[in-house]
């Protein structure tokens, strides 16, 4: 799965999907119902899931007042929270919290606390902490497995909102997913999705689809065995596990005791997690290093399941699968990127992006090779983070960015080929597209910035000051930019900048409920940056 890397390496793609709606339908080219679904079921300004929709677009196509002319003058507020959010945020506008209407950012910290923050004045409205979980021990780490590696029991997951805008679902470092009331931060149910949370990590964002919560699992830094990447489908109403699909021992449709399967690894850890294919609702994702036999072992592979995760509908891996596994070059280091017309891109740790389509992978028979095109990631470095998809001026763009290699843009046209459009030596982590601008976070220990580019030309527009981090990613929504900074990673503590003077607050928030106990000493505070127009 993952070794220690000092630079963050990210892919983003701008392709062909519309703005997100609370229904979280996968808005693809030609799906006219998407926009009306947004208006019918939720606020058009919402960002209810990682990437904005279940297609994981990372592109907000809604109109915005943020432009190249004013983005550099936006006012930054730093909100202090109990621990770092080393992931992304979601956003709901005009929801009732503590008896009053609020625009709210939600995120989950490394130690598994989920926090609600007023988007107008930065006040923490509530915070949910999993009961009985030893946060100090989890953050310090314990010797685990036969090799005795020190494992920090953390999460890098992003919560997801229910379509009814009354609940969110969040993963915690204790291996459980919890349904939380938006109104007061109280839990409704909590369900374990792994039998050994010190070995199996909740790493990727959750999804809400057709009344279910979709969860994927991974391993921790160092790949301490045993673990098996798997997909769990939870009933959103009750929390009951409806289905489990295991990437190893896939003939066993149950929550495995990891030691009971003779194979290990094959984590599902892409930063975008599970991608839902437009129109069909099928689940598309990639797995990391692990055994592959095309029968019950699916390491370093692309997998497509039906919407209930009951049947395999497609699969694919490279012709050099065994070599990738030996060299720790996961195919599943990043999630698939939908490009439209049945085409998608799959990056990996080997520094390439492979172009595929649904015909190449369809069916239960094992598929190896047959890529339609292969392009290099900038600098041919590892691709480790999320994607963005949007159509810009009638053209589809693919953006890839890495901390060491810089940023490259391609167009994807009617010939279904990727063609280089521009390059920059500036790179970083998870990009985000909005209003003609591309946002890329460089989490460097010194001089961390949120870089802003013109998405079509690649010309630099602005650099926004921020603190260092790890997997943190920005969102641009409702005329605001928001991004957490800082991290508790498997590599040790990474601190964000300490907060400065806040910007002038908006309307005051309603009184918050009593906060849960403060985190034990040794856990650093987190910071959420919110930029607003002056």
Buried (B, 14 or more C-beta within 10 A) or exposed (E): BBEEBEBBBBBBBBBBBBBBBBBBBBBBBEBEEBBEBBEEBBBBBBBBBBBBBBBBBBBBBBEBEBEBEEBEEBEBBBBBBBBBBBBBBBBBBEBBBBEBEBBBBBBBBBBBBBBBBBBBBBBBBBBBBBEEBEBEEBBBBEEBBEEEBBBBBBBBBBBBBBBEBEBBBBBBBBBBBBBBBBBBBEBBBBBBBBBBBBBBBBBBBBBBBBEBBBBBBBBBBBBBBBBBBBBBBBBBEEBEBBBBBBBBBBEBBEBBEBEEBEBBBBBBBBBBBBBBBBEBBBBBBBBBBBBBEBEBBBBBBBBBBBBBBEEBBBBBBBEBBBEBBEEBBBBBBBBBBBBBBBBBBBBBBBBBBBBBBBEBBBEEEBBBEBBBBEBBBBBEBBBBBBBBBBBBEEBBBBBBBBBBBBBBBBBBEEEBBBEEBBEBEBBBBBBBBBBBBBBBBBBBEEEBBBBBBBBBEBEEBBBBEBBBBBBBBBBBBBBBBBBBBBBBBBEEBBBBBEBEEBBEEBEEBBEBBEEBEEBBEEBBBBBBBBBBBE
